[in-house]
Amino acid sequence: MNNNAKKQTAGRNALGVFAPKFAELNDDVLFGEIWSRETELSPRDRSIVTVTALISGGNFEQLTFHLNKAKENGITRSEIAEIITHLAFYTGWPKAWSAFNIAKEIFKDENESSVDNGIWDKGEKGSSDWFTGTVWVKPLLTPDEMENLYNIGCVTFEPGGRTLWHTHPIGQTLLVIEGKGWYRERGKAARLLTKGSVVAIPKNVEHWHGAAKESKLVHIAISNMKGSSNVTWLNPVTEEEYNEVNNQN
């Protein structure tokens, strides 16, 4: 259980006097215990399940809150559009229309092809073979350009997004330009990353990096290509490993 989860008080605020037991169950059990069981099911997956259930049942009054929560948990505009489209064939067209009307307002500020960090667009979604969660990769310079020896790219991690464990045969350098996140080497304590952080990653050291739960992270990655692949991908960072790092603060 994530003991650092944000304390929910919506039930007590709305029904604390009228229905105190219901308010207690809502705040302390549903959001305090069930939503905090992140080892068993990630917040992102719980949001998908919850949004699906609400749309299926036509519970649109609660849908606004949970679509906002889904957005916080890393669900993108294109993903929520695909989820609702898929549900339309199982729950009915009118419910899908109603859900879209709410989702459009909540995700209206997310333009996935627009400038994301004030400098470059986000690029393309990173492969699940490399990342967990939603991550965008924008190549800036590749080795075949002007006989350059370096691969330089801008990587945008949505909240909860991170790399798999991996190594670099000649190392890598990260320059953080926005947000908050983590860098961790195997067997060592995690390092907090914020705007201006510079990470010199040693060669052949197992590590991962990515966004914090509540914030995106944008960094420039500089890799020396010198005659070999610049990365060896390993296993995913587990929810338990990720939660351990995020619970440090």
Steps between C-alpha positions, in 0.01 A plus 500: 500500500619852424506668840582834338185511287308826504236495772150498352237713678229533233264266683528681830474839333177406319336247734689512828196620694221337300660156450821479705549125456469522122743793504745297706479201264546724198803688634677239711414167336436568131760776450712440808543123460374365166648772276827475695555131415740597223704180509188303405374748238651831390306830539496529120332159463257575784399818319428305181291247692311772689428717194380191313265405783357852532434535127346153484266586786419846368638662817608823336484712815800310638670477160639855504698436817634167377594627154706769670654233719571287192678795342708546815586128486644531150207423268537714186236661281547248220478211747177619664351555153588142407363365829163675452483397134558138598237522775241641259456156343435335837322765709306690232551799272314756719723423799809545286375837374436615858845383608667677206329828589659485846838370384536776237491765770742322732757419230453816291837642607689189387603525139727204442658646188558848640808651658542334838797668666515836320779381271407180308189293448484177700581274206373143488385269776779281629476123463379282788819302435687796648254679730223451754214752486472785250833630372576714194828501308615785275829433310708817475821374344595155371848361422444504124449877499824678407698192607406572859606247765216579738133413525312790663130495581236664717297257710172598668371272775137548600430450877591142589691442176848350521757300310564131546819402678777539242872561442713705261829352374663845486280683750248782456437855623157635604415871519167566673311798356159466667306318769593256774611139492751236605826338396607175664793265455468136601581459869519874573261761639290691249591854403232768471501679164376857455551773242872554458608154620788345306561125517819335373408133462801263516550237232342156550321600823141376538267791565161656423360853493157656462233730634366523852141388561363851516717676242625459148874505427674632189869437437755512222684169455848502344650164402834423338433257216868419428467178304232318702141512614456769763267303730424151626144467628432271797192433715225751593512698824235333716223694673661406832839640390337815364287556811801453726676789327196730498438436869842641591355854498 
